[in-house]
Amino acid sequence: MIKVSVLYPNGPGSKFDLDYYCRVHMPMVQRRVGVPLQRIAVEHGLAGGAPGSPPPFLAAGHLYFDSLEAFQNAFASHAESIMADIPNYTNTAPVLQISEVKL
């Protein structure tokens, strides 16, 4: 199984509409990508590692697929429309990481 993590960095002036992300964006991703998408998770950054420090990421979205190929095939034809929605909920540039889930 692989996990596609989309991380939204925190920084001066960074904004993130978590309600829109959970209520509109992620359900849209689920509909467009379809059956190859096994599950999703959304995290809201609360703090950094040191007491009182801000979170390094405002939020993170995670998409789980059986394989890298399943993700690439499901996402390819929808990438443009999914990416076009980003300005509706954040002013940050997301960071993408694809990982193999080991445990």
N, C-alpha and C positions, 0 to 999 in steps of 0.2 A: 504494500500500500504506500502511496505517496501523499504528502501534505503540501499543498500550495499555500504559502503564507504571504499575505499582503500586509505589510507593516507601514503605518503612517507616522513618520517621525514628528516629534514635538520640537518646537523651537519658537523663537520670538515671533509673535503674530500668527502662529499656527492656529487654525480653527478646524473643528470636526463636528459634524452634526450626527451624533450617534443614533438618534431617533430615526432620521432619514435612512441612514445606513442599514439599520436593522429592519425597518418597516418597508422600505422601497428597494434599495439597491440589492441587498442580498437575496430577497425573493425573486427579483428580476434575473439575477445571475442563475439561481436555481432553475427557473423556467427555461431560460435560454440554453443552458448547458445540458439539462435533462438528466436522463437515467445514469449516465456514467458517473455523475456526482454522487458519491456515497453518503456524505454528510457535510455539514458546515458548522463552524463555531465562530463566535465574535467575542473579542476581548476588549475591555475598556481599560486603558492605562491609568493607574492610580498614583504610583510613586516609583522612584528609582530605588536603587539598593541602599543608599545612605539615608538615614532618618531625615525627613524634611525635604528630600530632593525630588524634583519633578520627574515624571515618567519619561523615559527616552522615546517612547512611542505613545501617541494619543490613543491609538486603537490598533487592533490587528484582526484581520479576517482570515479564516482558514478553510480551505476546500480539500476534501479527501477524495482520492480516486484510486482505482485498483493499480494503475500504472501511469508512467509518464506519457506513454502513447495515448492512453485513454483521455488524459487531460488535454493533450495537444490536439487530438482529433475533435473533442467536444468543444473546446474553447476557440479554435482557429476561426471559424466562420462568425463568431460573435464578439471577438476581441474589440473591434472598432466601436460597436455600440456600448459595450460594457465600459470601456475606457472613457467614452464620451460623457458618461454619467458622473465621473469623478468630481468635476467642478460643482456639482449640485450638493455635495456634502463636505468637501474639504478644499483647502487652499494649499495643501502639502503635496509633494510628489511621492507616491507610494514606492516602497522598496519590496521587490518580489523575491521570495526564496522558495525553491522546490526541494523538498527533503524526502528521503526514504524513512518511513516510520519503522523503527526497529523494536519498539517495546510498547 
